[in-house]
Amino acid sequence: MKSGNNLYRITFFVFLALSPLFVSAQTLTSDERAQLEAQLAQVQAQEAQAQSDLTAARSKSSSLQNDINVLTAKIKAEQLDIQAKNLLIKTLGDNISSTQIQINNLDSQITMTKDDISGILRQIQQSDSTNTFEILLSDKTLSQFFDDVIKLESLQQSISALTTQLSADEASSIAAKNNLVTRQNSTIDARYNVQQTQKAVQANQAQQKQLLSISKNNEKAYSALVAAKKKEADAINAKLFALAGGSNPIKFGQAYQYALAAQSKTGIDPAFLLAIMTQESNLGTNQGTCYLTNTLTGAGVSVKSGRVFSNVMSPTRDVPPFLNIAKYLNVDPLKTVVSCPQSVGWGGAMGPAQFIPSTWMLFTDRVASALGFTGLANPWNPQHAFMASALYLSDLGAANGGYTAESNAACKYYSGSSCSKSALIKSYGTSVMALASTIQTTEIDKL
């Protein structure tokens, strides 16, 4: 057995391990943090007033001066939002720094605790390997023998205390790491919001400049500008919006109304939902459409190329509900288009939302309830498909908005996994968010 000095060192370490963990390093002092938080609260109050002013300006009848007033109020509200988000990013950055220090300290303490537990276990093992006969033959006195027994008991108590502390530190480390991820995501969301709002400010400033260039007495020029904007909005509403799953395209204005209706039920941002539908349509174009030809095996054939696939639809999971859907809608299941399979897995996704039959059956009652009808929802009906997608995206965490929540929901919609799973999955989420930004600024904002 090793000398008793090890016992004293371990006992002292147990005392330190059970003491509270203090994190002294901070990015901001308490006074700086208080000042920053007070400034953020002030800007948020100004932003709320600016939004109120914008609502009041919008309530007045349309005129050149009022249109200028509306744009002025919008720009002010947007600039204050940018200012508030930048202040928020500073506070989040300070929290991220202190949380990272806490995690580092916890991880160091966990490593030290594990090392000391290992040391104690080695001492106990050495003690256990000494049998009674060896002890009797040794030159130790009986008093020394009992001293060793007492030290062994102390070691066992120490390892119990260290194990308890290790569990507590590991739990604290997990909580701190989860908190760090939340704050990092909030920072990403705030920066994305700033970028989007800056685009809106630039667009509104350009419109404001255009209006200010018109003389107040030149009603003809103002009327011509209003007519041009209406013509642009009409063109956006009338242009076709492609849908996946063999469905015929619909007008963008109709798709936007479906997205707005879905937002009222689920909270999903219309631009984000339209981006999901666009992305699914793009995938559908690349992957093509198939017919199921064998309900026993799930085999099928490409509608366009005639290529035979053995895995168009899962015969056990999806063929039975697919046949029920086809029967209810009175369509031929062998002449109804579904998605062709990708490089792995099964195909069989239906309509604009691209749900496989078994998943669609999980949402059909919710779609019917949200849209106020009874019966089985139709996966090829664009209105039903928009609502189903929105409900699913809400389940996946996108209802509250934010870049990270929406991009992760998009990745899960595509693959069942978050964006961090693989570069391919992440590219889907990135593409959807880029589409959402484009749809918002080039189409929705102009309506």
C-alpha positions, 0 to 999 in steps of 0.5 A: 500500500502507498504512503498515507500522503496520497490519502491526504491529497485525495481528501483535500481534492474531495474538498475542492471538488465539492466546493462551488465552481466560480468563473471569474473571466468575463467579456463585460463588466457588470456595469457594462452589461447593465448599460448594454441591457438598458440600451437594448430595452430603450431601443426595443421601446423605440422600435415598438413605438415605431411599429405603432406609428407604422400601423397608424400611417398604413391606416390612412388613405393612399396618397403620395404624402402618406405613402412617403410617411409609411415608408419613412415609418417602415425604415425607422422601425427596420433601422431600430430593429437592426440596432436592437439585434446588434445590441442583442448580439453583443449580449449573446456574445458576452454570454457565449464567452462566459459559458465557454469558460464555464464549460472549459472549467467543468471539463478540466475538473471532470478530467481531474476527478476521473484521474483521482478516481482511477488513482483510488481504484488502483490503491484499492486494487493493490490492497485487495490483492494482498491476502491475509497470509501475506499480511501475517508474514509482513513486518507490520504491527497489528496497529499498522494493519488496522491503520491500513484498514482505516485508510482503505475505508477512507479511500472508499468514502473518497471514491464515493464522494468523487463519483457523486461530484463527477455525476454533478459536474457532468450534468452541469457540463451537459447543461452548459453545452446545451445553453451554449448551443442555444445562445449560438443559434440565437446569435446566428438568428439575430445576424440573419435577421439583421441581413434580411432587414438591411435588404428591406431598408435598402429596398424601402429607401429606394422606393422613398427616394422615388416618391420624393422625386415626384412633385407633390402637385404632380398627381399624374406621375404619382398615379403612373407609379401606383399603376406600375406597382400594381402591374408588377404585383399583378404579374407576380400573382399571375406567374405560375408556381411549380409544384412537385409530384406531377401536380399542375402548377398554380398561380403564385398569388394562389400559392401565397394565399395557401401559405398565408392560410397555413401561417394562420394555423401553424405560425410557419412563415409564408416565404419559408413554406413557399421555399420548401414547396419550390425546393421539393418541385426542383427535386421532383424535376430532377428525380422524375415521377414513377408509376407503381406497377406491382402492389406486391413487391413495390416495383414501378416504372419511370413515367418519362424514361420507362426505366424499371425500378424495384423500389418505387414504394415500400410494399409493407409500409406504403402500398396499403395506405396508398391503395386506400387513398387511391380508392377514396379519391377514385383514381387508378393507383397504377396510373397515379404518379409518385416519386421515383426512388433516389440512390437509396431507400424507397420512392413513393412520395405523393403530390406537392408536399412529397409525403409518402403514403404512410406519413400522409395518413398521419396528417390527413385528419389534421389537414381536414380539421385545419381547413374545415372539411371532413374526409380524407385529405388529398395529397395532390390538392395544393391547398391540402399539401400546403397545410400538411407541409406547414403542420409537419414543419411546425412539428419539426420546430419551425413555428417560431421562426429564426434561421437555425430553427427553420433550416433544421426543420427543412433538413429534417423535412428532407431527410429526417435528420438535422443539418449537421448530419451531413453536407448533403442534408445541410445543402438542402436547408441552406438552399431552402433558406436562400430561396425563402429570402429571394421569395420574400424580397423579390415577390412577397414584399412587392405585392 
